[in-house]
Structure formats: C-alpha cells, structure tokens
Amino acid sequence: MPLAAFNLDQLASAPVLDQLAEGVIVADPQGSIRYVNSAAREMHGVDDLNVTPDQYSERYHLYTVDGKPHPFEDLPLARAVRGEEVFDAPWVIRRPDGSEVWAVGSAKPLRDDADAQIGAVLTIRDVTETTRARNELRESEETVRTFFETAGVYTAVIDVEDTDFRLMMGNQRMAAAFGVERLCGQSGRAILGEQAASEILGWLRSAQSSTSRPSSNTRGIRMGWIAGSSPPSPRCAIRIAGSSSPRSTSRRARRWSASWKPRW
C-alpha cells in the first residue's frame, strides 16, 4: 500500500523517531542517506549523511555474520533503494571503538500516493545479547554432545515434566540402550512403560530438590548424585554405566547403575 507523500528533509525535525528503540535510517531515491535516528547512531557509532549505497559498508563499518566486509549491493537499504522489500536480514556492525553489534534489519521502498518511489527506509534491531546467548548455548551443546559421544558410559540429558520425563539428547550408546536411533525428546513413559517411568520420575523429582547426594534403588535401577548444588534445575544430565549386551529395554534397565548430575 503506498505511503502518504512527505518531505524527507522534514524527518530530521520529527522527534518521535529519536524516541524509538529501533534504529531508523532513511535514504532518498538515489540511496543517499538523509536521516539517521538516535538508536541507529548508537548502534553504528556514526551518523554520516549523504552516504551513497556503494559507501554504506565502508562508512558504517558493516560486515557479514561470517566477518567479511558486507557487499554493499546485498545490504537491506541498498536493496530497498532498488525497489525490494527485505525482512530480518542479519549483519554485524564494528563500531569505531572496536565493539561489535549484531544487527537484524528490514527495509522497504517509500512511495508516494502516485506509487512513485521517493526513498527507502531501514529499521534495525540490536540483537547482540540474544546472539551471544544463542552462540554460547550452541557451543555448550556441542561440548556436551562431544562429551556424550566420547564418554565410555551411557549418557543423556533429561527434561523432567509434570507427569513424564523426556530424553532430550544423548550418546549413541544410550540411544541403543533405549532401542531408538537417537534421543530427541522421546517420552520416558512411551519407552519404559507407565510403571517403570513413574518410579523413575519420582526419584528424579526427589533428586532435583536435594542438595545432598541421594541414592535410589528403584526396580533395581541404582542412582546417586555425582554432584549437587542449589537451586535445583528442571533440566538435568544423567550418566548411566552398565552392560551393553543386547537385552530388552526393561531387562537392561534393571541392571543400570546411574549417576545423576544437575545442569545449570
């Protein structure tokens, strides 16, 4: 839907745009930057005007998520100047002080009532903290997976729910013990049956709430803490050592010796 016509030069005198948490950058029909709001200035560390598309990356220090100089023609604002609409494109800003901002932005052409393009607008969100947390989680999960696969014991991460527990991830040794190709959130009740799963779930809840080193012998499944801490966590890792000789899951379960460790 075409936007109402307005004068780009009037944007600098629109204080409401400087109150937005999102960065806003507006370019004229040729792509020359005419307006940068406060949030965008903070993200970039610069607010250069009259910058043309071929200068965007250099003047605003823009890089791809792989750390390479961003091709200017692929930047959302440059694409919007060419008439495209772009949604949630990621890139990295390296500010003059050396710090980095992970950004996600959307851009679209600005058109008047006659549908003639009169400019382009880019909105930017700072997602640095979210991206760092996601990267740390991914690295942590990769570390856990590597440990799982190289450990000489049965290993899994379990989510404890209200009436069930789920096997979120684990090594191939543990997956084979449960008779599945891999652990990816399967229900403990579905794999072990109602009675055995209920007994194990009771022990898991007891272990979660304890700061000591409790042990259990539920249906022959002997478990004990290898580390404890407070507060308890709803997600825990279980390390199980036992025979890998082929038996049914229920018979194998009765032979397991396990150690339980909370993850937080």
N, C-alpha and C positions, 0 to 999 in steps of 0.2 A: 504494500500500500504506500503510495507516495507520501512523503512528509511535507508539511506546510513549508512554504518558502521562508527563508530567513537570511539575514546578513551574517556571513561568517565572522566579520570584524566585530560584531556585537557579542560574540561568545566570551571574549576576554572580560567583558563587563557583566557577566552572568555569575554572581557569587554563589548560586546554588550548586554549580558544578564543582566548585572548590570544596564543598562540604561532603562530596561523595567519597566513600571508602574505596571505590574502584577508580583506577586511572582512566582518564579520558584524553584522547588525542584526536584532533580534527585537522584534516587536510583539505586543500582546495581541489578543484577538478584536475589540476596537473600533478597533484600529490604533494605539493609543498605544504609543510606543517604550519598551520596558522594558530593553533591553540593547544596548550598542554595544561591540564589542571594540577592542583597541588599533589594529589595522590600519585599521579604519573611522574611529577618532578621528584618526589621522594623515592619512588622505585628506581628511577634511572640515574638520579644524581645530576641530571642535566635537564634543561628545558629549552634547548635550541629551537628557534623558529626558522622558517624559510628553508627548511631542510628538504631536499627532493628525494624521491624513492631510492635512487642509486646511492644516496648518502646515509640512508636510515641506519644500516648496520654499523657503519664506522662511527657516526656521530653519537649514536645512542648505545654503542657497545653491546650489540646483540649477537648471541651465539645460539647454535642448535643445542639440543639436550645432550648431544654427543661431544660438545665442547668445541665445535668448529665454527668459524665465522659464518653467520647466517646469510645465505644467498638473499640479497635484498628482494629479488623478484618473488620469493616464496613467502615473504612476511605478510601477515594478515592485512595490514594497512595498504601495502602496495597492491595486493590482490583486490582489495575493495575499490581502490582507485581505478582499477581495470574493469570494475562492474561486478565483481564476485562478492558473494557472502561467505564468510568464514566463521566457524564456530569452534571455540575451545581449542585453539591451536597452542601448543606449548613452546616456550623458548627460554633462554637464560640471559639475564642482564648482568654484565660485570660493571659495577659502578666505579667511578674514578678512585674511590677509597680502597678498591680491591675486593670488596664484598660482592657476593653474588645473590641475585634474586631470581627465583624460579617463577616464571610468569605463565599465565594462561590467558589468552585473549580472543575476542570475537570482533569482527569488523564487517561493515556493510556500507554500500554507497548511500549518499544523501541525495535525495531527489526532490525537485520542486513539484508544484501542482500539475505542471505540464509533463511530468515524468522525465525531465532533463536532469542529468547528474550535475549537482552543484558542489560536490565534495565527497568526502568519506570520513567515517568515524570509527575509531578503535577504542574498545573498552578492555581494561586489563585488570586481572586479579593477581595479587601476590599469594602464591601457594607454596612459598619456601618451606614453612614449618610442616605442612602436610606432606610435601615431597620428601623432606628429610626423614620424617617419621616412617613413611612408606618404605624408603630405601633401607632404613635401619631394620625395619621388620623383615624385609626381604632378605637382607644379609643374615639376620638372626635365624630365619627359617632355613636358609641354605646351610648355615653352620649346623643347625640341628639335623637336617637331612643327611649331611655328610657324616655326622657322628652316628646317626642311626644306621646308615648303610655299612659303616666300618666297625661298628660295635660287635663284639662277639656274643651278644646276648639278644634276646627278644626285646624290642624297644618300640614304644608307641606314645603318642600324645593323645590324651583323652579329655573330652569335654563332658562335665557332669551336668545333667539336666534334672528337671524335677522328678521325672519318673523313668529316666533312662540315662545311659551314657553313650557317647559316640566316639568312635575310633577315628580321630581326625587325620592322623598321619602316622607312619611307622616304617620300619625297615622291611625288606622282603622276607626275612626270617619270621617276623611277627605276622605278616600278611599270610604266608604259607601256613602258619600255625592255625589261623582262623579259617583257612580254606578259601581265601579270596586272592585275586591277583594283586591288589594293592589296597591299603587303607585310605579311605577318602570320605569319612563321615558316616560310616555304617553304624547302625543301631546295635548296641550290645545285646538287647533283647532278641533282635532278629537273628543274631549269630549264635548266641549261647542258650537261648530259651528263657522263658519267664522266670523260673525258679532260680537258676544259677545267676542270671543277670540281677535279680532283686537282691540276692545275698551280697553280690559284689558291690552293687550300688550303695548298700547300707554301709559297707566298710569304707568305700571311697568318701562318703559324706563324713564319716567319723574321722577319717584320716585328714580331711581338709580342715576340720575345725580344731585339730590338735596341734600343739606346739612341741609336744614330746615326740618320742619315737615309738608310736604304737605298732603292734603287730596283730595279725589276724590269721585264723586258720579256717576260712570259710569253705566248706565242702572240699577240704584238702588243699585249698589254694592259700599258701602261706605267704603273707605280705608283711613288709616292715619298712619304715622310713629310712632312707639313706641321708636325708637332710630335711630339716624342718625350720620354719620361720613363721613370722606373723606380720601382717594379717594373712589369712588363708586366701588362696586363689581359686576361682572356679575352673581354671584350666590347669591340669597337672600332667606331668610326664610319668609314665610307668615303665620301669625296666624289669623285664622278666627273663630269668635264666632257666633253662630246662632242656629236656631231651628233644632233639629234632627228629627222632624216629617217627615214621608215619603211624599215626593213630587217629581215631575220630577226634573232633574238637573237644567234646565233653570229656573223653578219657585223658586227653592231653592236658586239659585244664586242671584236672585233679592232681597232676604231677608238677605243676608250675611252682617255682619259688620266685617271689617277686619283691622288688624294692620300689617304693613309691617316692617321688620327688616333686614338690610343688614348683610351678613355673610362674615367676612374676618379675 
